[in-house]
Amino acid sequence: MRTPVIIGNWKMNLAPSEAKALLRELRELDLDQSVEKGVCVPAIDLLIAEDILKDSDIKFGAQNMYFEESGAYTGEISPTMLNDIKADYVILGHSERREYFKEDDELINKKVLSALEHDIIPILCVGETLEERESNKEEEKVRNQLEKDLKDVKDSDIEKVIIAYEPIWAIGTGKTASSDDADCMCKFIRDYIKKVYGEDYSEKIRIQYGGSMKPKNVKELLAKENIDGGLIGGASLKASDFEQLINYKK
Ligand SMILES: O=C[C@H](O)COP(=O)(O)O
């Protein structure tokens, strides 16, 4: 039985004063304890998240990191810095990082391996563009990303990874993949893990859906066999929406 996992990705939103207010609101919510939950905040908000969430069961993490531990890498944060503040997660390979910051699979793979080596849970994002979907290339695209981004990830580490299937055309657009299509791609990912790592691991690994997941569609999406949670952008910025998402079983 996989524990559902719902994570907010704040993206480049909420300056420290706003972050403080939302985190304090989140901490006061009555959230379903059977759901793993967390927020991945901008780097400048990480210390605030550590402080405000420390006695709650809401975890937190970063939206990116570099793979080296320290050095002359202006503008980056490292896995050891995330360890120092006990961050639980790091989002890697988000389509916005791939598109706007030209991150390629080789770099993402180094980051995934580094996160695992430092006991930080990587939330690896994969997904196709609209053009790729319209030409029936979504499986090819996602398989290719998985092959490259998970290269050299050991059997003993694979179940720690969370994979987020995020069709790019559904991100921030209000268009959600149908629950059947989302489930079908999450199953495709699970089957890939089964082929490479075996059935045991494929049954344990958690696969999220991301792309305009909202209180109104969360129940239907998470009722699907292969969708174990959500990576939520816009709807994670409002406490009441985040509450409804986490409490989707109620
Ligand atoms: O990481 C989150 C996804 O990009 C989804 O964003 P969204 O919920 O605003 O569509």
PDBQT file of the ligand as one rigid body, heavy atoms in Angstrom, charges set to zero:
ROOT
HETATM    1  O1  LIG A 301       4.917  21.558 -10.253  1.00  0.00    +0.000 OA
HETATM    2  C1  LIG A 301       3.716  21.755 -10.442  1.00  0.00    +0.000 C 
HETATM    3  C2  LIG A 301       3.167  21.734 -11.763  1.00  0.00    +0.000 C 
HETATM    4  O2  LIG A 301       3.978  22.411 -12.663  1.00  0.00    +0.000 OA
HETATM    5  C3  LIG A 301       1.709  22.038 -11.879  1.00  0.00    +0.000 C 
HETATM    6  O3  LIG A 301       1.437  23.413 -11.809  1.00  0.00    +0.000 OA
HETATM    7  P1  LIG A 301      -0.103  23.863 -11.811  1.00  0.00    +0.000 P 
HETATM    8  O4  LIG A 301      -0.785  23.097 -10.728  1.00  0.00    +0.000 OA
HETATM    9  O5  LIG A 301      -0.061  25.345 -11.553  1.00  0.00    +0.000 OA
HETATM   10  O6  LIG A 301      -0.644  23.513 -13.164  1.00  0.00    +0.000 OA
ENDROOT
TORSDOF 0
